[in-house]
Amino acid sequence: MKVLRVGIVGCGKIADGHADVVQYLEGAELVAVCDREPILAEQLAVRYGIPKWYGDFAEMLEKERLDVVHITTPPGVHLALTRQAVAAGCHVFLEKPLALTAADSQELIETVVAGGRQMTINYWPNFDPPAMELKRLLASGVIGDPVHVEAFIGYDLSGAYGQALMGDAGHWVHRLPGKLFQNMMDHIFNRIVPLMPEVDPEVHAFAYKRRPEVRGDGTDALLDELRVYLRAGGVSGYGSLCSHARPVANTMKVYGTKSTIEVDFNNRTVVSPATQRYPSALGRLFPPFQMAARYFAQGWRNVGAFKRSEFQFFAGMSTLLGLFYQGIRTGAEPPIAYGEILRVVGVMDRVIEQVYPVNAGGGR
């Protein structure tokens, strides 16, 4: 197996997850990291025993002869960094969101294709064990044809990352055209869009700010509740990004012509709701016991996954990277189709246009 030489550019918090996963993947060696703040690169290198660290991306590319670059910076520089990486002969693995706009995303992918390289985006929850089980059920025909899909992502503004965001009006998320939504809603639409016909769906979005606090700075412009309706052909979808519901949830529900499946990414369950089969009072007693049995069985499956070391937080990233790296070695197609990625970013663009419209002065 060819050992791929891997580098990371952008040494913020998410880079630790990438470093942790790469170091345990067979056939990959994390040889260097880079950040425009050299102290961050040095600290990441020390934490993970990475041989080299740099404060200049071009220097890292020139000296390390990398096979793959992980781009874990804010999205505003993804396109420029991808151009540099591809020019140096590297494949690229990008954090979401892919770029600031759908047009930039299109150009980014075209850059990779023209350079004869491969890329993919870190839609890692879609490769977690619950998501892989859902894909198996869809492929088996158990669900039938999708009719409606719901995806719900919870977010805690009082958590560590939320406090960093809300405590700093200069945080890079506030500078995104879609602010918090743009940083999170990939994980809504990358679940709904693949189950729809391969056309641009109809999109209706609305958003609002529920929190009552007024800080008197740039953070006040941040909306924190998003609801989106989509439809393409005979399939509809509903997506929610919610900052105030508790407990913080991460769920998906697929309504099919044969069955309905509920996925809970936090609790790692994939179950089909029980239904009343008998029109009587006695018949209404059975479904809760059926559901209890299904969750119990899921619990035992999770025990098996835990024993197989498939229960770590970034298990999905490990699977996704394994597929991506193998495709680089064999020339196989990337694990996420480029057309699918572009349909997702196209939906995101239309959502942003609707909830943060450009005003007469040209700003948002």
C-alpha positions in Angstrom: 0.0 0.0 0.0 1.3 3.4 -1.0 1.8 5.5 2.2 0.3 8.9 1.5 2.2 12.0 2.9 -0.4 14.2 4.5 -0.3 17.9 5.6 -2.8 20.1 7.4 -3.2 23.9 6.8 -5.2 25.7 9.4 -4.5 24.6 13.0 -7.7 25.7 14.8 -9.8 23.4 16.9 -11.1 21.1 14.2 -7.5 20.4 13.0 -7.0 18.2 16.2 -9.8 15.9 15.0 -8.1 15.6 11.6 -4.7 14.9 13.1 -6.2 12.3 15.5 -7.9 10.4 12.7 -5.0 10.5 10.2 -2.5 9.2 12.7 -4.6 6.0 13.1 -5.2 5.4 9.4 -3.2 2.7 7.7 -1.3 3.9 4.7 -1.2 7.6 5.8 1.5 9.6 7.5 0.9 13.1 8.9 4.2 14.8 8.2 3.6 18.5 8.5 1.1 21.2 9.6 0.8 24.9 8.8 -0.9 28.0 10.1 -0.4 31.7 9.4 0.0 32.0 13.2 3.1 29.8 13.6 2.5 29.2 17.3 -0.7 27.4 16.5 1.1 25.1 14.1 3.9 24.4 16.5 1.4 23.6 19.3 -0.5 21.2 17.1 2.8 19.5 16.0 3.9 19.1 19.6 0.5 17.7 20.7 0.5 15.0 18.0 4.3 14.4 17.5 4.2 15.8 13.9 7.7 16.1 12.5 7.4 19.6 10.8 5.4 22.8 11.3 5.3 25.9 9.1 3.9 29.4 9.1 3.9 29.6 5.3 1.8 27.3 3.1 3.9 27.6 0.0 7.0 26.7 1.9 5.3 23.6 3.3 4.2 22.5 -0.2 7.7 23.0 -1.6 9.6 21.2 1.1 7.3 18.3 2.1 6.1 17.0 -1.3 2.7 16.1 0.0 0.2 13.7 -1.5 -2.8 15.1 0.4 -3.6 18.5 2.0 -6.3 18.9 4.6 -7.6 22.4 4.4 -9.2 23.3 7.8 -9.2 27.1 7.6 -12.2 29.3 7.5 -13.9 29.0 4.0 -13.0 32.4 2.7 -9.5 31.1 1.7 -10.5 27.6 0.6 -10.4 28.4 -3.1 -7.0 30.1 -3.0 -5.4 27.3 -0.9 -6.9 24.6 -3.2 -5.3 26.3 -6.2 -1.9 26.3 -4.4 -2.3 22.6 -3.3 -3.4 21.4 -6.7 -0.6 23.3 -8.4 1.8 21.4 -6.1 0.3 18.1 -7.2 -1.8 17.5 -4.0 -5.2 16.0 -3.5 -7.4 18.1 -1.1 -9.7 17.2 1.8 -11.7 20.3 2.8 -13.6 21.3 5.9 -17.2 22.5 5.4 -18.5 24.9 4.2 -16.7 24.3 0.9 -16.4 28.0 0.0 -18.2 31.3 0.5 -20.5 30.9 -2.5 -21.8 28.3 -4.9 -19.8 30.0 -7.7 -16.6 29.7 -5.7 -17.4 26.0 -5.0 -17.9 25.3 -8.7 -14.5 26.9 -9.4 -12.8 25.0 -6.7 -14.0 21.7 -8.0 -13.1 22.7 -11.6 -9.6 23.5 -10.3 -9.2 20.1 -8.8 -10.6 18.3 -11.9 -8.4 20.3 -14.3 -5.4 19.5 -12.2 -6.1 15.8 -12.4 -6.5 15.6 -8.6 -9.3 14.5 -6.3 -11.1 16.3 -3.5 -13.8 15.7 -1.0 -15.5 17.6 1.8 -15.7 16.6 5.4 -19.4 15.5 5.6 -18.2 13.0 8.2 -21.6 12.4 10.1 -22.9 10.9 6.8 -20.3 8.1 7.2 -20.9 7.5 10.9 -22.3 4.0 11.7 -26.0 5.2 11.9 -25.7 6.9 8.5 -24.1 3.9 7.0 -26.9 1.7 8.3 -29.5 4.1 6.8 -27.7 3.9 3.4 -27.8 0.1 3.7 -31.6 0.2 4.4 -32.2 2.6 1.4 -30.1 0.4 -0.9 -32.0 -2.8 0.2 -35.4 -1.3 -0.7 -36.8 -1.7 2.9 -37.8 2.0 3.0 -39.1 2.1 -0.6 -38.9 5.4 -2.5 -38.3 8.4 -0.3 -41.4 10.7 -0.1 -40.3 13.2 2.6 -37.1 13.8 4.5 -36.6 15.7 7.7 -33.2 16.8 9.2 -32.8 18.6 12.5 -29.5 20.0 13.8 -29.4 21.5 17.3 -26.8 24.1 18.4 -25.9 25.3 21.9 -24.9 29.0 21.9 -24.1 28.6 25.6 -21.5 25.9 24.9 -17.8 26.4 24.5 -17.8 27.1 20.8 -21.0 29.1 21.0 -19.6 31.3 23.7 -16.5 32.0 21.6 -18.7 32.9 18.8 -21.1 35.1 20.8 -18.3 36.7 22.8 -16.4 38.0 19.8 -18.0 40.2 17.1 -14.9 39.7 15.0 -15.1 35.9 14.9 -14.8 34.7 11.3 -18.3 33.1 11.4 -19.9 36.6 11.8 -18.1 37.5 8.5 -19.7 34.7 6.5 -22.6 35.7 4.2 -24.8 33.3 6.0 -23.2 33.6 9.5 -23.9 30.7 11.9 -26.3 29.0 9.4 -23.6 28.9 6.7 -21.2 27.2 9.1 -23.7 24.5 10.1 -26.3 23.9 7.5 -24.2 21.6 5.3 -25.1 18.9 7.8 -28.8 19.5 7.1 -28.8 19.6 3.3 -26.2 16.9 2.7 -28.7 14.5 4.2 -31.8 15.7 2.4 -30.5 16.6 -1.1 -29.0 13.1 -1.9 -32.5 11.6 -1.4 -34.1 13.9 -4.0 -34.0 13.8 -7.8 -30.8 15.2 -9.2 -32.2 18.6 -10.0 -32.1 21.9 -8.2 -34.9 21.8 -5.6 -37.4 24.4 -4.8 -36.3 26.2 -1.6 -38.3 28.3 0.9 -36.4 29.5 3.9 -37.1 31.7 6.9 -35.1 32.6 9.9 -35.3 34.7 13.1 -33.5 35.6 16.3 -35.0 34.0 19.4 -32.5 35.1 22.0 -33.7 38.2 23.9 -30.2 39.5 24.8 -29.0 42.6 23.0 -25.2 43.1 23.3 -25.0 46.2 21.2 -22.3 44.9 18.9 -22.0 42.9 15.7 -23.2 39.7 17.3 -26.8 41.2 17.3 -27.0 40.6 13.6 -26.8 36.8 14.1 -30.0 35.0 13.5 -30.2 31.7 15.5 -33.3 29.8 14.2 -33.6 28.5 10.7 -36.4 26.5 8.9 -36.2 25.4 5.3 -38.7 23.6 3.1 -37.4 21.9 -0.1 -39.2 20.0 -2.9 -37.9 18.3 -6.0 -40.2 16.1 -8.1 -42.2 13.9 -5.8 -39.8 14.3 -2.8 -40.1 17.0 -0.2 -37.8 17.9 2.7 -37.8 20.0 5.9 -34.6 21.2 7.6 -34.2 22.9 10.9 -31.2 24.5 12.6 -32.3 25.2 16.1 -30.3 27.0 18.9 -32.8 26.9 21.7 -34.5 23.5 21.9 -33.2 21.1 24.5 -31.8 18.5 24.6 -29.5 19.5 21.7 -30.5 17.0 19.0 -29.1 15.7 15.7 -31.7 13.6 13.9 -33.0 12.6 10.6 -36.3 10.9 9.5 -37.0 9.4 6.1 -40.6 8.7 5.2 -40.7 6.1 2.4 -43.4 4.4 0.4 -42.8 1.1 2.4 -41.4 2.2 5.7 -40.2 5.2 7.8 -36.8 5.2 9.4 -35.7 7.5 12.3 -32.0 8.2 12.8 -30.5 9.7 16.0 -26.9 10.7 15.4 -26.2 11.6 19.0 -27.7 8.5 20.5 -26.6 6.3 17.5 -29.9 4.7 16.9 -31.6 3.7 13.6 -35.2 2.4 14.1 -38.5 2.1 12.3 -41.5 3.4 14.2 -44.0 0.8 15.4 -47.6 1.2 14.1 -51.0 0.1 15.4 -52.0 -3.0 13.4 -55.2 -3.8 15.2 -58.1 -1.4 15.5 -58.8 -2.0 19.1 -57.8 -0.8 22.6 -55.6 -3.9 22.9 -53.9 -3.1 19.6 -52.9 0.3 20.9 -51.0 -1.3 23.8 -48.4 -3.1 21.6 -46.5 -0.3 19.8 -44.6 1.0 22.9 -43.4 -2.5 23.7 -42.3 -3.0 20.1 -40.4 0.3 20.2 -38.7 -0.7 23.5 -37.6 -4.0 21.9 -36.2 -2.2 18.9 -34.2 0.2 21.0 -33.0 -2.6 23.1 -31.7 -4.4 20.0 -30.1 -1.2 18.8 -28.4 -0.9 22.2 -26.8 -4.4 21.8 -25.7 -3.5 18.2 -24.0 -0.4 19.7 -22.2 -2.6 22.2 -20.8 -4.6 19.3 -19.7 -1.4 17.6 -18.1 -0.2 20.8 -16.1 -3.5 21.0 -15.0 -3.0 17.3 -13.7 0.6 18.2 -16.4 2.1 16.0 -17.8 4.3 18.7 -15.3 7.2 18.8 -16.6 10.7 18.1 -15.0 10.9 14.6 -15.7 7.4 13.5 -17.4 8.8 10.4 -14.4 10.9 9.5 -12.2 7.8 9.7 -14.5 5.9 7.3 -14.7 8.9 4.9 -10.9 9.4 4.9 -10.3 5.7 4.4 -12.5 5.8 1.3 -11.0 9.0 0.0 -7.4 7.8 0.4 -8.2 4.5 -1.2 -9.7 6.3 -4.1 -6.5 8.3 -4.5 -4.5 5.2 -4.7 -6.8 3.3 -7.1 -8.3 6.1 -9.2 -11.8 5.2 -8.0 -14.4 7.9 -7.8 -14.4 10.2 -4.7 -16.7 9.0 -1.8 -19.0 12.0 -2.3 -20.0 12.9 -5.9 -19.1 16.4 -7.0 -22.6 16.9 -8.4 -24.0 16.2 -5.0 -21.7 18.6 -3.3 -22.7 21.3 -5.8 -26.4 20.7 -5.3 -25.9 21.1 -1.5 -24.0 24.4 -1.8 -26.5 25.6 -4.4 -29.3 25.1 -1.8 -27.2 26.9 0.8 -26.7 29.9 -1.5 -30.5 30.2 -2.0 -31.1 29.9 1.8 -28.6 32.7 2.5 -30.2 34.9 -0.2 -33.6 34.5 1.5 -32.6 34.9 5.2 -29.8 37.5 4.8 -30.9 39.4 1.7 -28.6 42.0 0.1 -29.8 45.5 1.0 -29.8 48.5 -1.3 -26.3 49.4 -0.2 -24.9 46.1 -1.3 -24.3 44.7 2.1 -26.1 42.0 4.1 
